[in-house]
Amino acid sequence: MRALTRDQLLKIFGLTSGGFDAQQRAGHVALAFGTPVPATPGRYFDLDLVAMAIAAALAPTLGRQAATAIVLGFFDHWVAAVGRADADTARNYFFAIGLGGDDTGRTPAILVSHGTNHQVMSDLDGASSVIAVNISDILARLRAKARGAGIDLSQPFFFSPENERFSQIITEFHHERDARMARLRRSKEKYRRHQALLRRQVIKPVPRLEDAPSG
C-alpha cells in the first residue's frame, strides 16, 4: 500500500476538500480497514481510494447510507477481490451484492460476495438481483487518474489472498479498526451516527469463506 496525503487522495478521486468534509459530516465516507477515519489525521492509503470508489459505485442503487455500511463492514471481502485483481490481470474480479430476503422471506437482506463473475453468480444464486462492482476496472481507473495527477500507483494495492501477509493483515484489520473506532468515539455525535447507520442495514456474508476454483 502507498501512503497518500489528503490533497493527493482528493486530487485522484476528484473531490474538493469541502465536498469531502461534507460527506464525512453526513457519515458517507468509507475507508479501508472498516472505518470512516484514517489511522492518522491527514494520512491515507491508496486502498482508501478503492473503498471510496466501491461506495460511489454502490450508492446510485443502494443509497449512500447502505453503500457506506457495506464497504465499512465487509473490508475483508472487497480487499480479497483487490488482491486477486492485482495478482491475476487476465480476469476481472468483482465485489458483489445480492438483494433478496432471509429464510422467512419477511426481512430484506443484502448478501455479500467477491471473486470472478462465475464465483459471485454462484454464491448469489437465488438473489432477486445482483449488483457487481468490477474491482479490476476500479483499480485501472484509479491508476489512470493518478498518472494524470503525477502520482505513481503502479504497485499492487494489496496482497493476494494466497500470500501469508494477507491473512496477517486481515487479523490486524480488526485491531486497526478498534483503534480507529476509539478515536471516533471521542466525537459522540459522529459515533452515534455511525452506529445507527450500521444498525439500519441487514447485511450477511455468503457462506463461502475462501475463493473456490473458478470454472
VOKOLKOL-502007 format. One line per field, with one value per atom (N, C-alpha, C): residue in one letter; x, y, z. Coordinates in nm, 4 decimals, always signed. Layout:
BEGIN
code = (A; ...)
px = (X; ...)
py = (Y; ...)
pz = (Z; ...)
END
This chain:
BEGIN
code = (M; M; M; R; R; R; A; A; A; L; L; L; T; T; T; R; R; R; D; D; D; Q; Q; Q; L; L; L; L; L; L; K; K; K; I; I; I; F; F; F; G; G; G; L; L; L; T; T; T; S; S; S; G; G; G; G; G; G; F; F; F; D; D; D; A; A; A; Q; Q; Q; Q; Q; Q; R; R; R; A; A; A; G; G; G; H; H; H; V; V; V; A; A; A; L; L; L; A; A; A; F; F; F; G; G; G; T; T; T; P; P; P; V; V; V; P; P; P; A; A; A; T; T; T; P; P; P; G; G; G; R; R; R; Y; Y; Y; F; F; F; D; D; D; L; L; L; D; D; D; L; L; L; V; V; V; A; A; A; M; M; M; A; A; A; I; I; I; A; A; A; A; A; A; A; A; A; L; L; L; A; A; A; P; P; P; T; T; T; L; L; L; G; G; G; R; R; R; Q; Q; Q; A; A; A; A; A; A; T; T; T; A; A; A; I; I; I; V; V; V; L; L; L; G; G; G; F; F; F; F; F; F; D; D; D; H; H; H; W; W; W; V; V; V; A; A; A; A; A; A; V; V; V; G; G; G; R; R; R; A; A; A; D; D; D; A; A; A; D; D; D; T; T; T; A; A; A; R; R; R; N; N; N; Y; Y; Y; F; F; F; F; F; F; A; A; A; I; I; I; G; G; G; L; L; L; G; G; G; G; G; G; D; D; D; D; D; D; T; T; T; G; G; G; R; R; R; T; T; T; P; P; P; A; A; A; I; I; I; L; L; L; V; V; V; S; S; S; H; H; H; G; G; G; T; T; T; N; N; N; H; H; H; Q; Q; Q; V; V; V; M; M; M; S; S; S; D; D; D; L; L; L; D; D; D; G; G; G; A; A; A; S; S; S; S; S; S; V; V; V; I; I; I; A; A; A; V; V; V; N; N; N; I; I; I; S; S; S; D; D; D; I; I; I; L; L; L; A; A; A; R; R; R; L; L; L; R; R; R; A; A; A; K; K; K; A; A; A; R; R; R; G; G; G; A; A; A; G; G; G; I; I; I; D; D; D; L; L; L; S; S; S; Q; Q; Q; P; P; P; F; F; F; F; F; F; F; F; F; S; S; S; P; P; P; E; E; E; N; N; N; E; E; E; R; R; R; F; F; F; S; S; S; Q; Q; Q; I; I; I; I; I; I; T; T; T; E; E; E; F; F; F; H; H; H; H; H; H; E; E; E; R; R; R; D; D; D; A; A; A; R; R; R; M; M; M; A; A; A; R; R; R; L; L; L; R; R; R; R; R; R; S; S; S; K; K; K; E; E; E; K; K; K; Y; Y; Y; R; R; R; R; R; R; H; H; H; Q; Q; Q; A; A; A; L; L; L; L; L; L; R; R; R; R; R; R; Q; Q; Q; V; V; V; I; I; I; K; K; K; P; P; P; V; V; V; P; P; P; R; R; R; L; L; L; E; E; E; D; D; D; A; A; A; P; P; P; S; S; S; G; G; G)
px = (+0.0848; +0.0000; +0.0881; +0.0441; +0.1158; +0.0436; +0.1207; +0.0634; +0.0365; -0.0735; -0.1127; -0.1468; -0.1196; -0.1674; -0.3155; -0.3803; -0.5206; -0.5362; -0.4466; -0.4543; -0.4398; -0.3487; -0.3312; -0.4556; -0.5111; -0.6329; -0.7453; -0.7667; -0.8761; -0.8505; -0.7255; -0.6927; -0.7201; -0.6794; -0.7027; -0.8517; -0.9221; -1.0645; -1.1512; -1.0990; -1.1758; -1.2735; -1.2375; -1.3227; -1.2572; -1.3377; -1.2852; -1.2737; -1.1941; -1.1795; -1.3133; -1.3885; -1.5194; -1.6183; -1.6140; -1.7031; -1.6745; -1.5467; -1.5072; -1.5511; -1.5307; -1.5723; -1.7239; -1.7990; -1.9454; -1.9873; -1.9201; -1.9511; -1.9191; -1.8089; -1.7745; -1.8777; -1.9219; -2.0236; -2.1535; -2.1855; -2.3089; -2.2941; -2.1723; -2.1493; -2.1420; -2.0981; -2.0956; -1.9540; -1.8580; -1.7205; -1.6845; -1.6425; -1.5958; -1.4524; -1.3612; -1.2217; -1.1831; -1.0591; -1.0104; -1.0060; -0.9993; -0.9923; -1.1191; -1.2300; -1.3598; -1.3941; -1.3303; -1.3635; -1.3769; -1.4454; -1.4658; -1.3568; -1.2561; -1.1493; -1.0143; -0.9118; -0.7793; -0.7099; -0.6084; -0.5343; -0.4664; -0.4146; -0.3513; -0.4150; -0.4588; -0.5222; -0.4356; -0.4968; -0.4264; -0.3422; -0.3341; -0.2525; -0.3438; -0.3480; -0.4364; -0.3552; -0.4262; -0.3651; -0.4314; -0.3577; -0.4192; -0.5419; -0.5422; -0.6561; -0.7818; -0.7635; -0.8786; -0.9515; -0.8750; -0.9366; -1.0286; -0.9854; -1.0663; -1.1962; -1.1864; -1.3067; -1.4048; -1.3544; -1.4401; -1.5031; -1.4267; -1.4787; -1.5879; -1.5705; -1.6736; -1.8026; -1.7895; -1.9085; -1.9783; -1.9005; -1.9596; -2.0314; -1.9787; -2.0420; -2.1721; -2.1787; -2.2987; -2.4076; -2.3671; -2.4615; -2.5804; -2.5646; -2.6817; -2.7946; -2.7594; -2.8615; -2.9074; -2.8119; -2.8448; -2.8659; -2.8233; -2.8238; -2.6906; -2.6552; -2.5234; -2.5073; -2.6147; -2.6035; -2.5736; -2.6492; -2.6267; -2.4912; -2.4545; -2.3259; -2.2110; -2.2200; -2.1157; -2.1075; -2.2218; -2.2240; -2.1624; -2.1898; -2.1367; -1.9856; -1.9342; -1.7894; -1.7179; -1.7774; -1.7180; -1.7209; -1.8302; -1.8487; -1.7823; -1.7523; -1.7020; -1.5695; -1.4799; -1.3446; -1.2762; -1.2900; -1.2211; -1.2681; -1.3933; -1.4435; -1.3877; -1.4046; -1.3646; -1.2139; -1.1399; -0.9944; -0.9390; -1.0113; -0.9706; -0.9823; -1.0892; -1.1045; -0.9947; -0.9547; -0.8455; -0.7154; -0.6853; -0.5639; -0.5628; -0.6763; -0.6874; -0.6703; -0.7332; -0.7287; -0.5870; -0.5088; -0.3711; -0.2817; -0.3137; -0.2312; -0.2661; -0.3897; -0.4376; -0.5066; -0.4283; -0.4825; -0.5516; -0.5494; -0.6122; -0.7636; -0.8138; -0.9578; -1.0068; -1.1365; -1.1988; -1.2451; -1.2243; -1.2696; -1.3691; -1.4674; -1.5803; -1.6041; -1.6630; -1.7252; -1.8733; -1.9515; -2.0906; -2.1900; -2.3060; -2.4152; -2.5373; -2.5959; -2.7193; -2.8342; -2.9398; -3.0556; -3.1635; -3.2169; -3.3195; -3.3807; -3.4272; -3.4873; -3.4184; -3.4492; -3.3914; -3.4722; -3.4454; -3.5122; -3.6635; -3.7118; -3.8553; -3.9208; -3.8389; -3.8918; -3.9535; -3.9356; -4.0012; -3.9051; -3.7773; -3.6823; -3.5896; -3.5898; -3.4981; -3.3542; -3.2744; -3.1353; -3.0453; -2.9195; -2.8180; -2.7092; -2.6806; -2.5759; -2.4522; -2.3353; -2.2106; -2.1186; -2.0542; -1.9619; -1.8479; -1.7487; -1.6388; -1.5783; -1.5093; -1.4428; -1.4644; -1.4487; -1.4759; -1.6270; -1.6664; -1.8093; -1.8756; -1.8091; -1.8636; -1.8825; -1.7833; -1.7899; -1.9018; -1.9127; -2.0143; -2.1546; -2.1719; -2.3049; -2.3446; -2.2460; -2.2734; -2.3094; -2.2337; -2.2601; -2.3981; -2.4356; -2.5579; -2.6751; -2.6648; -2.7739; -2.8998; -3.0074; -3.1318; -3.1632; -3.0656; -3.0921; -3.1863; -3.2702; -3.3645; -3.2933; -3.1804; -3.0981; -2.9564; -2.8611; -2.7195; -2.6568; -2.5804; -2.5020; -2.3557; -2.2847; -2.1439; -2.0564; -1.9657; -1.8719; -1.7420; -1.7010; -1.5813; -1.4576; -1.3943; -1.2779; -1.1591; -1.1423; -1.0325; -1.0414; -1.1623; -1.1832; -1.1570; -1.1998; -1.1765; -1.0270; -0.9486; -0.8040; -0.7416; -0.7837; -0.7296; -0.7637; -0.8870; -0.9292; -0.8558; -0.8373; -0.7655; -0.6203; -0.5597; -0.4206; -0.4099; -0.5081; -0.5069; -0.5224; -0.6133; -0.6321; -0.5067; -0.4431; -0.3214; -0.2094; -0.1971; -0.0948; -0.1190; -0.2446; -0.2782; -0.2454; -0.2430; -0.2115; -0.0638; +0.0142; +0.1569; +0.1890; +0.1012; +0.1195; +0.1289; +0.2268; +0.2507; +0.1753; +0.0753; +0.0025; +0.0209; +0.1366; +0.1598; +0.1807; +0.2212; +0.2428; +0.1088; +0.1085; -0.0179; -0.0856; -0.2172; -0.2924; -0.2934; -0.2876; -0.2917; -0.2362; -0.2078; -0.1565; -0.2656; -0.2241; -0.3166; -0.3544; -0.4763; -0.5153; -0.4240; -0.3472; -0.2537; -0.1297; -0.1013; +0.0161; -0.0114; +0.0843; +0.0617; +0.0383; +0.0895; +0.0677; -0.0793; -0.1514; -0.2938; -0.3685; -0.3549; -0.4276; -0.3790; -0.2487; -0.1969; -0.2594; -0.2696; -0.3243; -0.4740; -0.5439; -0.6879; -0.7086; -0.6194; -0.6267; -0.5958; -0.4917; -0.4545; -0.5644; -0.6413; -0.7510; -0.8464; -0.8751; -0.9669; -0.9083; -0.7773; -0.7129; -0.7075; -0.6777; -0.6729; -0.8093; -0.9142; -1.0497; -1.0841; -1.0429; -1.0699; -1.0027; -0.8785; -0.8059; -0.8744; -0.9178; -0.9843; -1.1195; -1.1911; -1.3211; -1.3062; -1.1954; -1.1710; -1.1600; -1.0949; -1.0871; -1.2250; -1.3034; -1.4358; -1.5259; -1.5102; -1.5942; -1.5736; -1.4590; -1.4339; -1.5322; -1.5843; -1.6895; -1.8203; -1.8968; -2.0167; -2.1188; -2.1310; -2.2302; -2.1933; -2.0656; -2.0218; -2.0361; -2.0051; -2.0121; -2.1556; -2.2480; -2.3899; -2.4412; -2.4005; -2.4442; -2.3895; -2.2644; -2.2016; -2.2723; -2.3003; -2.3664; -2.5079; -2.5797; -2.7161; -2.7155; -2.6160; -2.6033; -2.5906; -2.5044; -2.4837; -2.6066; -2.6776; -2.7956; -2.9101; -2.9147; -3.0260; -3.0177; -2.9013; -2.8842; -2.8906; -2.9474; -2.9455; -2.8517; -2.7276; -2.6242; -2.5579; -2.5465; -2.4911; -2.3880; -2.2743; -2.1803; -2.2327; -2.1958; -2.2341; -2.1512; -2.1945; -2.1232; -1.9791; -1.9470; -1.8119; -1.7107; -1.6096; -1.5100; -1.3874; -1.3590; -1.2449; -1.2906; -1.2157; -1.2493; -1.2424; -1.3504; -1.3486; -1.2834; -1.2286; -1.1713; -1.2768; -1.2431; -1.3393; -1.3451; -1.4631; -1.4791; -1.5124)
py = (-0.1194; +0.0000; +0.1242; +0.2247; +0.3515; +0.4544; +0.5299; +0.6363; +0.7578; +0.8255; +0.9449; +1.0566; +1.1783; +1.2921; +1.3132; +1.3914; +1.4244; +1.4911; +1.5835; +1.6522; +1.5552; +1.4591; +1.3598; +1.2732; +1.2293; +1.1474; +1.2199; +1.3459; +1.4223; +1.4526; +1.4763; +1.5065; +1.3861; +1.2683; +1.1472; +1.1167; +1.1316; +1.0957; +1.2036; +1.3235; +1.4315; +1.4981; +1.5073; +1.5718; +1.6996; +1.7987; +1.9176; +1.8885; +1.9667; +1.9500; +1.9711; +2.0725; +2.0987; +1.9868; +1.9304; +1.8201; +1.6969; +1.6685; +1.5542; +1.5750; +1.6949; +1.7245; +1.7092; +1.7516; +1.7401; +1.5936; +1.5097; +1.3670; +1.3050; +1.3468; +1.2947; +1.3353; +1.4601; +1.5060; +1.4287; +1.3899; +1.3152; +1.1664; +1.1214; +0.9796; +0.8963; +0.9573; +0.8891; +0.8613; +0.8538; +0.8215; +0.6840; +0.5951; +0.4618; +0.4479; +0.4149; +0.3966; +0.2504; +0.2183; +0.0817; +0.0489; -0.0803; -0.1308; -0.1037; -0.0812; -0.0792; +0.0394; +0.1539; +0.2715; +0.3950; +0.4971; +0.6191; +0.7236; +0.6950; +0.7917; +0.7263; +0.8022; +0.7430; +0.7106; +0.6239; +0.5853; +0.7056; +0.7947; +0.9184; +1.0343; +1.1395; +1.2518; +1.3038; +1.3156; +1.3675; +1.2673; +1.1435; +1.0411; +0.9262; +0.9008; +0.7993; +0.6931; +0.5889; +0.4852; +0.4834; +0.4313; +0.4141; +0.3239; +0.2312; +0.1414; +0.2168; +0.3319; +0.4155; +0.4646; +0.4899; +0.5297; +0.4201; +0.2953; +0.1827; +0.1753; +0.1915; +0.1901; +0.2979; +0.4181; +0.5291; +0.5030; +0.4411; +0.4120; +0.3048; +0.2042; +0.0999; +0.1597; +0.2416; +0.3056; +0.3930; +0.4647; +0.5500; +0.4677; +0.3491; +0.2625; +0.2019; +0.1721; +0.1115; +0.2138; +0.3372; +0.4381; +0.4656; +0.4741; +0.5049; +0.4030; +0.2768; +0.1728; +0.1523; +0.1496; +0.1160; +0.2382; +0.3548; +0.4734; +0.4855; +0.6078; +0.6300; +0.5637; +0.5603; +0.5010; +0.3518; +0.2801; +0.1360; +0.1077; +0.1845; +0.1642; +0.1830; +0.2861; +0.3123; +0.1982; +0.1512; +0.0427; -0.0851; -0.1147; -0.2364; -0.2297; -0.1166; -0.1033; -0.1058; -0.0441; -0.0468; -0.1868; -0.2568; -0.3845; -0.5023; -0.4916; -0.6080; -0.5802; -0.5130; -0.4888; -0.6182; -0.7248; -0.8497; -0.9095; -0.8883; -0.9379; -0.8580; -0.7254; -0.6490; -0.6392; -0.6446; -0.6386; -0.7695; -0.8801; -1.0059; -0.9947; -0.9286; -0.9071; -0.8155; -0.7170; -0.6273; -0.7063; -0.7901; -0.8706; -0.9638; -1.0261; -1.1160; -1.0382; -0.9227; -0.8444; -0.8007; -0.7654; -0.7246; -0.8438; -0.9593; -1.0780; -1.1479; -1.1322; -1.2011; -1.0997; -1.0364; -0.9306; -0.9855; -1.1182; -1.1775; -1.1878; -1.1753; -1.1870; -1.0685; -1.0463; -0.9426; -1.0023; -0.9268; -0.9677; -0.8650; -0.9157; -0.8331; -0.8391; -0.7328; -0.7303; -0.7191; -0.8147; -0.8238; -0.8262; -0.7702; -0.7617; -0.8317; -0.9236; -0.9886; -0.9363; -0.8915; -0.8395; -0.9465; -0.9660; -1.0686; -1.0648; -1.1802; -1.1899; -1.2960; -1.3016; -1.4077; -1.5357; -1.6375; -1.7663; -1.7568; -1.6576; -1.6444; -1.5663; -1.4968; -1.4169; -1.2869; -1.2526; -1.1334; -1.0172; -1.0453; -0.9388; -0.9175; -0.7998; -0.7744; -0.7944; -0.8553; -0.8836; -0.8495; -0.8233; -0.7987; -0.9028; -0.9815; -1.0829; -1.0312; -1.0604; -1.0059; -1.1178; -1.0973; -1.1958; -1.1247; -1.2023; -1.1488; -1.2609; -1.2231; -1.3219; -1.2936; -1.3966; -1.3829; -1.3765; -1.3445; -1.3398; -1.4743; -1.5834; -1.7171; -1.7401; -1.7026; -1.7260; -1.6465; -1.5189; -1.4385; -1.4770; -1.5131; -1.5531; -1.6862; -1.7732; -1.8995; -1.8742; -1.7881; -1.7535; -1.6922; -1.6064; -1.5273; -1.5838; -1.7085; -1.7756; -1.7722; -1.7278; -1.7177; -1.5774; -1.4881; -1.3487; -1.2868; -1.1957; -1.1334; -1.0432; -0.9852; -0.9068; -0.9011; -0.8787; -0.8760; -0.7473; -0.6818; -0.5643; -0.6046; -0.6057; -0.6464; -0.5266; -0.4924; -0.3827; -0.4423; -0.3987; -0.4516; -0.3904; -0.4667; -0.4177; -0.3987; -0.4884; -0.4754; -0.3426; -0.3047; -0.1786; -0.0592; -0.0687; +0.0399; +0.0646; -0.0421; -0.0256; +0.0407; -0.0025; +0.0565; +0.2050; +0.2400; +0.3802; +0.4672; +0.4160; +0.4922; +0.5145; +0.4126; +0.4286; +0.5299; +0.5293; +0.6257; +0.7679; +0.7870; +0.9197; +0.9648; +0.8695; +0.9030; +0.9454; +0.8746; +0.9132; +1.0552; +1.0873; +1.2223; +1.3283; +1.2867; +1.3791; +1.3746; +1.2952; +1.2839; +1.1997; +1.1041; +1.0175; +0.8728; +0.8006; +0.6633; +0.5642; +0.4985; +0.3919; +0.2585; +0.2391; +0.1171; -0.0062; +0.0128; -0.1021; -0.1642; -0.2929; -0.3564; -0.2814; -0.2743; -0.2104; -0.2967; -0.4295; -0.5186; -0.6555; -0.7362; -0.8707; -0.9631; -1.0640; -1.1687; -1.2535; -1.3083; -1.3942; -1.5143; -1.5546; -1.6658; -1.6268; -1.4982; -1.4500; -1.4533; -1.5031; -1.5141; -1.3781; -1.2734; -1.1407; -1.0989; -1.1566; -1.1234; -1.1602; -1.2846; -1.3290; -1.2565; -1.2239; -1.1498; -1.0109; -0.9455; -0.8104; -0.8110; -0.9134; -0.9217; -0.9359; -1.0110; -1.0220; -0.8881; -0.8234; -0.6915; -0.5886; -0.6115; -0.5210; -0.4999; -0.6070; -0.5957; -0.5048; -0.5159; -0.4305; -0.2855; -0.2680; -0.1340; -0.0670; -0.1444; -0.0890; -0.0475; -0.1296; -0.0947; +0.0369; +0.0566; +0.1795; +0.3005; +0.2859; +0.3983; +0.4278; +0.3200; +0.3413; +0.4098; +0.3845; +0.4529; +0.6035; +0.6410; +0.7828; +0.8377; +0.7579; +0.8023; +0.8244; +0.7410; +0.7526; +0.8851; +0.9475; +1.0765; +1.1828; +1.1632; +1.2518; +1.1747; +1.1994; +1.1202; +1.1294; +1.2477; +1.2644; +1.1796; +1.1836; +1.1048; +0.9559; +0.9149; +0.7729; +0.7239; +0.8022; +0.7624; +0.7495; +0.8436; +0.8387; +0.7147; +0.6831; +0.5649; +0.4370; +0.4238; +0.3050; +0.2920; +0.4028; +0.3999; +0.3562; +0.3997; +0.3623; +0.2113; +0.1504; +0.0064; -0.0720; -0.0222; -0.0946; -0.0950; +0.0039; +0.0125; -0.0923; -0.1549; -0.2488; -0.3934; -0.4813; -0.6252; -0.6839; -0.7069; -0.7453; -0.8742; -0.9706; -1.1010; -1.1443; -1.2018; -1.2591; -1.3932; -1.4325; -1.5649; -1.6690; -1.7960; -1.8975; -1.9218; -1.9016; -1.9318; -1.8434; -1.9055; -1.8294; -1.7996; -1.8834; -1.8639; -1.8761; -1.8194; -1.8310; -1.9761; -2.0240; -2.1586; -2.1524; -2.2646; -2.2629; -2.2241; -2.1326; -2.0892; -2.1876; -2.1954; -2.2886; -2.2171)
pz = (+0.0000; +0.0000; +0.0000; -0.0722; -0.0751; +0.0114; +0.0892; +0.1702; +0.0822; +0.1094; +0.0351; +0.1322; +0.0923; +0.1704; +0.1400; +0.2208; +0.1954; +0.0585; +0.0265; -0.1028; -0.2195; -0.2076; -0.3141; -0.3289; -0.2160; -0.2188; -0.2916; -0.2551; -0.3138; -0.4607; -0.4968; -0.6361; -0.7255; -0.6803; -0.7593; -0.7697; -0.6586; -0.6582; -0.7220; -0.7331; -0.7951; -0.7017; -0.5731; -0.4732; -0.4226; -0.3906; -0.3240; -0.1750; -0.1068; +0.0375; +0.1076; +0.0636; +0.1228; +0.0973; -0.0233; -0.0563; +0.0272; +0.0481; +0.1305; +0.2751; +0.3268; +0.4639; +0.4800; +0.3784; +0.3843; +0.3867; +0.3089; +0.3094; +0.4447; +0.5050; +0.6373; +0.7417; +0.7353; +0.8321; +0.8164; +0.6937; +0.6681; +0.6976; +0.7298; +0.7559; +0.6304; +0.5206; +0.3917; +0.3416; +0.4324; +0.3933; +0.4474; +0.3569; +0.3948; +0.3452; +0.4364; +0.4009; +0.4221; +0.3911; +0.4115; +0.5604; +0.5896; +0.7265; +0.8067; +0.7355; +0.8001; +0.8859; +0.8633; +0.9436; +0.8550; +0.9043; +0.8256; +0.8433; +0.9255; +0.9508; +0.9273; +0.8852; +0.8624; +0.9935; +0.9855; +1.1057; +1.1690; +1.0842; +1.1287; +1.0534; +1.1217; +1.0515; +0.9367; +0.8183; +0.7021; +0.6263; +0.6753; +0.6092; +0.5669; +0.4378; +0.3819; +0.3077; +0.2617; +0.1800; +0.0426; -0.0554; -0.1870; -0.1786; -0.0824; -0.0641; -0.0194; +0.0447; +0.0807; -0.0444; -0.1514; -0.2785; -0.3316; -0.3172; -0.3643; -0.2849; -0.1534; -0.0686; -0.1118; -0.1348; -0.1759; -0.3120; -0.4027; -0.5360; -0.5319; -0.4462; -0.4334; -0.3783; -0.2747; -0.2169; -0.3198; -0.3993; -0.5027; -0.6084; -0.6403; -0.7396; -0.6882; -0.5586; -0.4998; -0.4684; -0.4410; -0.3927; -0.4840; -0.6171; -0.7011; -0.6887; -0.6598; -0.6471; -0.5038; -0.4095; -0.2710; -0.1826; -0.2289; -0.1445; -0.0718; -0.0367; +0.0235; +0.1592; +0.2378; +0.3713; +0.3635; +0.2806; +0.2677; +0.2046; +0.1021; +0.0360; +0.1339; +0.2161; +0.3157; +0.4161; +0.4650; +0.5636; +0.5075; +0.3813; +0.3202; +0.3050; +0.2570; +0.2392; +0.3738; +0.4757; +0.6088; +0.6693; +0.6525; +0.7204; +0.6548; +0.5247; +0.4525; +0.3827; +0.4543; +0.4048; +0.3636; +0.4448; +0.4137; +0.2813; +0.2446; +0.1161; -0.0003; +0.0044; -0.1144; -0.1295; -0.0183; -0.0326; -0.0888; -0.0673; -0.1303; -0.2822; -0.3284; -0.4724; -0.5253; -0.4467; -0.4860; -0.5012; -0.4025; -0.4087; -0.5273; -0.5552; -0.6710; -0.8014; -0.8095; -0.9325; -0.9667; -0.8656; -0.8906; -0.9242; -0.8689; -0.8935; -1.0246; -1.0704; -1.1904; -1.2807; -1.3656; -1.4518; -1.5761; -1.5942; -1.7121; -1.6974; -1.5734; -1.5493; -1.4677; -1.4718; -1.3902; -1.2584; -1.1529; -1.0200; -0.9672; -0.8919; -0.8514; -0.7005; -0.6491; -0.5169; -0.5462; -0.4982; -0.5433; -0.4282; -0.4559; -0.3597; -0.4184; -0.3429; -0.3832; -0.2990; -0.3636; -0.2921; -0.2853; -0.1657; -0.1522; -0.0144; +0.0355; +0.1679; +0.2485; +0.3778; +0.4599; +0.4407; +0.5252; +0.5092; +0.5264; +0.6002; +0.6210; +0.5078; +0.4310; +0.3230; +0.3695; +0.4978; +0.5521; +0.5729; +0.5978; +0.6261; +0.5071; +0.4466; +0.3354; +0.3796; +0.2960; +0.3307; +0.2138; +0.2446; +0.1442; +0.1646; +0.0612; +0.0674; -0.0046; +0.0518; +0.0004; -0.0464; -0.1622; -0.2162; -0.2895; -0.3319; -0.4109; -0.4949; -0.6015; -0.6857; -0.8331; -0.9151; -1.0575; -1.0796; -1.2003; -1.2310; -1.2008; -1.2387; -1.2135; -1.0635; -0.9842; -0.8404; -0.7742; -0.8070; -0.7384; -0.7819; -0.9083; -0.9530; -0.8905; -0.8685; -0.7997; -0.6534; -0.5887; -0.4485; -0.4294; -0.5212; -0.5051; -0.5842; -0.6227; -0.6938; -0.6071; -0.6622; -0.5868; -0.5400; -0.5473; -0.5113; -0.6140; -0.5697; -0.6621; -0.7631; -0.7226; -0.8146; -0.7602; -0.8492; -0.8115; -0.8633; -0.7769; -0.8153; -0.8041; -0.9147; -0.9149; -0.9496; -0.8595; -0.8817; -0.9357; -1.0531; -1.1175; -1.0522; -0.9645; -0.8915; -0.9851; -1.0816; -1.1769; -1.2509; -1.2894; -1.3606; -1.2692; -1.1437; -1.0483; -1.0309; -1.0165; -0.9986; -1.1206; -1.2395; -1.3627; -1.3722; -1.3379; -1.3461; -1.2439; -1.1233; -1.0219; -1.0626; -1.1203; -1.1649; -1.2784; -1.3677; -1.4777; -1.4244; -1.3268; -1.2686; -1.1933; -1.1243; -1.0505; -1.1456; -1.2572; -1.3560; -1.4051; -1.4278; -1.4722; -1.3683; -1.2410; -1.1317; -1.0944; -1.1695; -1.1407; -1.0188; -0.9862; -0.8696; -0.9167; -0.8682; -0.9112; -0.8223; -0.8797; -0.8086; -0.8803; -0.9402; -1.0181; -0.9306; -0.8073; -0.7196; -0.6805; -0.6407; -0.6011; -0.4862; -0.4926; -0.3855; -0.2594; -0.2780; -0.1622; -0.2009; -0.0992; -0.1213; -0.1757; -0.2504; -0.2921; -0.1711; -0.1676; -0.0553; -0.0336; -0.1367; -0.1190; -0.0396; -0.0330; +0.0386; +0.1888; +0.2659; +0.4104; +0.4763; +0.4147; +0.4698; +0.4618; +0.3662; +0.3529; +0.4810; +0.5240; +0.6441; +0.7683; +0.7722; +0.8861; +0.8950; +0.7799; +0.7793; +0.8071; +0.7576; +0.7878; +0.9382; +1.0039; +1.1501; +1.2141; +1.1628; +1.2158; +1.1899; +1.0834; +1.0472; +1.1638; +1.2358; +1.3480; +1.4571; +1.4805; +1.5801; +1.5312; +1.4023; +1.3432; +1.3520; +1.3225; +1.3289; +1.4714; +1.5690; +1.7078; +1.7456; +1.6985; +1.7302; +1.6687; +1.5438; +1.4764; +1.5402; +1.5788; +1.6399; +1.7758; +1.8444; +1.9709; +1.9478; +1.8366; +1.8011; +1.7674; +1.6954; +1.6554; +1.7764; +1.8794; +1.9985; +2.0714; +2.0488; +2.1146; +2.0665; +1.9453; +1.8960; +1.9072; +2.0122; +2.0396; +1.9277; +1.8690; +1.7621; +1.6411; +1.5985; +1.4836; +1.5123; +1.6351; +1.6692; +1.6686; +1.7237; +1.7232; +1.5801; +1.4935; +1.3548; +1.2845; +1.3124; +1.2524; +1.2977; +1.4278; +1.4795; +1.4246; +1.4162; +1.3620; +1.2169; +1.1421; +1.0019; +0.9871; +1.0688; +1.0582; +1.1023; +1.2044; +1.2536; +1.1533; +1.0657; +0.9707; +0.8610; +0.8454; +0.7350; +0.7843; +0.7024; +0.7279; +0.6230; +0.6622; +0.5669; +0.6125; +0.5218; +0.5574; +0.4539; +0.4996; +0.4026; +0.3546; +0.2338; +0.1867; +0.2615; +0.2639; +0.3421; +0.2983; +0.1687; +0.1209; +0.1923; +0.2547; +0.3267; +0.2411; +0.1432; +0.0562; -0.0890; -0.1800; -0.3199; -0.3634; -0.4242; -0.4809; -0.6186; -0.6681; -0.8034; -0.9046; -0.9913; -1.0928; -1.2071; -1.2676; -1.3768; -1.5043)
END
